[in-house]
Amino acid sequence: MRIVVLAGGIGGARFLRGLKAAAPDADITVIGNTGDDIHLFGLKVCPDLDTVMYTLGGGINEDQGWGRTEESFTVKEELAAYGVGPSWFGLGDRDFATHIVRTQMLGAGYPLSAVTEALCDRWQPGVRLLPMSDDRVETHVAVTDPETGERRVIHFQEYWVRLRASLDAEAVVPVGAEQAKPAPGVLEAVAAADLILFPPSNPVVSVGTILAVPGIREAVAAAAAPVIGLSPIVGGAPVRGMADKVLAAVGVESTAAAVARYYGADLLDGWLVDPADADAVAEVEAAGIACRAVPLMMTDLAATAEMARAAMALAEASR
């Protein structure tokens, strides 16, 4: 079975670990969000790609879900001693090595897709990891400064890491997406897939940013494979992260049914909600999307693998 997964960071990476356990013989291609990418200290940082790579390759910090295990922060401390910022984004020493290698290869003329493949040669994640685009796309968020009343646009990383989404997101813009092209292999993987999955990643700044690259949404909508999504909203609240803040920015309620409608029946064939949202099943099906209620909390590998099996079963039922 050829499975394509549109994945963000922590939620997508942890779901992929369960998917690999549930379908060990599947050929899995991951289309990773690069809208979270940021340039820091002269280096190209790709948080979502790295989180998938580290998680599936056994190098992730399990407690926090991002960054390297057994990390130290000597370089960060030395940069702070020089007064060089930003201080709010904590790159560890081991993590720095990845970004140095990536930046050197990009500077030598290699596209991000080729760089990502080279980095994965070390980590052996067991999936084919593709960036959504080789072109530069960065998600920005419009906010209003509560002290000055000034409206300004900041990088998503500043909104999430520095401000911890403490301000309302008034707009979310994937800058550069309209001019970007899908990375080599992305459209081909979608067209050849037997199953396409939207994991419980952020529907606006993760999966939504991938779909914003011209050609990807159209390819998913036209694919012969069933498209199954798993709700990142359980009981009216995001399982983790700030999905409620960015959903509000695009005029979508933080409910499992509203997120399904946000993706739309033109994309989704099936949608999984948690039993806490079982009353949403009829509403989702009324929108033309098959829906089932199954446990969606990724408490451990076994529970996550069951989620993946439920997605595959719904795909089979919707064929």
N, C-alpha and C positions, 0 to 999 in steps of 0.2 A: 504494500500500500504506500502510495506517495501522499504525504501530508504536508501542507503548507500552513504555517502559523505566523500571523502578524503579531509581533510581540513588542511590548515595552520593556521595562526594567525588572524590578523585583517580582511583581506578580506574574509577568510573562515567563521569567526564568524559572520560577518555582513550579509553574504549571508544566513547563516543558520537561522538567525532571520527572513529574508524574506521568506525562505522556510517553516518555521513553520507557518507563516501567510497564505501562499498560500495553504498549505496542513496540516491543523490543526489536522486531524485525522490520519495522516501517522505515521508509526512506523519508526523513524529515528535513524540510527546508524552512528556515526561520528568516522572515523578512523583518529586520530590526529597525526600530525607530531611531533616526539620527537627528530629530528636531531638538533633542536635549543637549546636543553637542555644544561645546563651548571651548574657546581658546583661553588658556590660562598660562601665565609664565612663559609665553611663546610656544606652548604645546597644544596640540589638538587632543581634546578629551572627549571620548565617546561613551558616556555613562551607561546607556542601555545596552550597547553592543558588548561592552566589557562585563556588565553584570550577567548577561547570558553566557558569555564565554567562561567567566570565572565559576559561575554556579554549576554549569554542566561539566566543567573541567576539574572541579574539586579544589578550587583556590579561593572560594568566596568566604567572607566573614559571615558565618551563619547567623550570628546574633543580630547584626544590623541589616543583613541582606544585600549589602553593597560593599565594595572595597575588598582588599585582600585579607586573608587570614594571617595571624601572627604578624600584624603590621606594626611598623614604627613610624615616627613622624619627625625625624631629625631634620630633614630638608625643610619641612614646613616651619619648624622652629627657627632654623637659620634664616629663612626668608623673612620671618616676622622680626628677627633681630635687626635685619637690614631695613625694616620698615616697608617691605615690599608686600603688597596685597594682591588679591583680596584675602583676608584672613578667615573669611566665613566659609570658604570651600576647602575642605581638608583632604588634600592628596597625600597618601602615605608613600613611604620610600619605595616599597615594592611596586605600588601602582605607578609611580613616576616612571619606572623603567618601561612599562607598556606604552605610555604616552610619548616617551622619548623615541622609542623604536618607530611608533606610528608616524610621528612628525618627521623623522629623518626620511622615512620611505616616501611620504607624501612630497617632501621637498625634493626628492630624487626623481619625482615624476610619476610614481605609481598611484593609480586611483585607489580610493578608499576600499573598494571591493577587493582588490588584490592585496592590499595591506591587511584587511580583516582575515583573508584566507591565510596569509603568512602567519599572523598572530595565532590563529587557530591550529596551525601545525604544531605549536608547542602544547596547547591546552587539550587538544583532541576532544572537543565537546560532544562528539557523536551525532552531530547534526551539521547540515550545511548552513552556515550563518552568512546572510547577505545583508548589507546595509540597504535601506530603501532606495537610496540614491547616492551616486558618487559626488553629486553637486552639494554645495553648502546650503543647508536649511537650518534655521535656528528659530525656535518658538519664542515669541515675546508675549508679554502680558501687560495690558493697560490697567493701571491702578491710579487712585487718587491719594496723594499724600495727606494724611489726616491733620497734620500740623499747618501746612501751607495752603491746602485746598487745590494744589497744583496737580493736574493730570499728567502722568508720564508713562512711558512704555519701558519696561525692563525685561531683561533676559529671564526666561523661565527659571533658570537655576537660581537667580537672585530672588525671584518670587518664592520659590519652594525652599531653598536651603537657607538663605539669609532671613527672609521674612516669615518663613514657615507658613505661608499662605494665610497670614493674619489679616491681610486686607482683601476686600472683595475684588475678584477679577472682573473687570468691566468688558474686556475683549481679549481674545486669544488669537494670535496671528502667527502662522508658520511662515516666517519671512524667508523668501526665496523658493517656497514650494511651487508657486505657479510657473517658475522658470526652470524647475528641476526636471530631470528625466529619471525614470526608474533605472536602477543599477543593472548591469548585465546579469542576465539569468532570472531576474525577478518576474517579468511577464511570462517567460517560458515556464517557470516553475508553477505559476498560477494556472496556466493553460493546461499543463500536464497533470495537475493534482487530481487525486481521487477523493480528497477531503481537504477543506479549508477551514481553519479554526481561528476565531477571535477569542483569545484567552481573557481572563478577568483583569486585563490591563486597563489603564485609563482610556475611556472612549474618546476623549477630546485631544489630549496632548500626547498620547501614545499611538493607539490604533488609528485615531482620527487624523493624526499628522501623516502617517503612512498613506492613508487613503487620499490625502490632499495632493500627493504627487501625481501630476497628470498621467493618466493611463492605468494607474493601479486600481482605483475604484472601478473603472470601466471593465478591466480585466476580471476582477472578482465577480462583478455583476454578470458578466458573460460566461463565466466558467461553467463547465458541465458538472463539476463536482459540487456536492452539497456544501453549504457554508453554515457552520454552527458557531454560535457565540455563547459565552458564559458570562453571566451578569457580575460586574464588579460591585454592585450595590446589593446589600443584604439587609433586610429590615429597614429600608429607607436611608441607609447610611453607607458610605464606602467602607469596604473591609479594611483598607489602609489608604493613606495618601489624601489628596485634596480633590477627588473627583467631583464632590458636591460643589466646590467653589468654581471650577472651570465649566461644569455643566450649567450652572446658573448664568455664566457669561455668554453661553450660546442659547439661553432660553429653554433649557431642558430641566425638568424636575429630577431630583435624586431618587428615582424609583426604578426598580428592575424593568417595569413595563415601559417607562419613558425612554430608557436607554435603548431598548429593543426598537422602539419606534424611531429613535434618533438614527440608528443604523438603517432601518427601513427594510421592507419586504423585498425591495429590489436587490438587496445584498444578502439578507439572512433567509435561510431556509428553516433554521431551527434556533431556539434560544432556551438556555437552561437558567432557571431561577432557583433560589434556595427555598426550602420548605417554609421559611419565615415569610416568604412572598408568594405562597401558593395561590393566594387570591388574584395574583397577576396573570395566571395562566390563561384564563378565559379572555382577558383583555389583550394579551399578546396574540393569541390565536385569532381574535377578531380582526387584528391588523394583518392577517395573512401569513403569520409566522408560527410554525409548529412549536409547542412549548411544553416543557416538563419541569417538575419541581424535584430537585435532588440536592443532597447536602453539598454546599459549595465553599466550605471553610477548609483551607489547605493546612490543616493542623499537623499533618505528617505526610510522609511519602505515600503510605497506603491510601489515605483519604484523597490525596491529589490524584493518584492513579485511578481511583473509582470515579472521580469527576471526568477524567479523560475517557474512561470506558463509557460513561453515560453519554458523553458527546458523540462518541463513535456509534453508539446504539441509536441515538436520535437521528444521526446522519443516515444510517441504514434504513430506519423507518420512514425517512422522508424521501428516499430515492424513488 
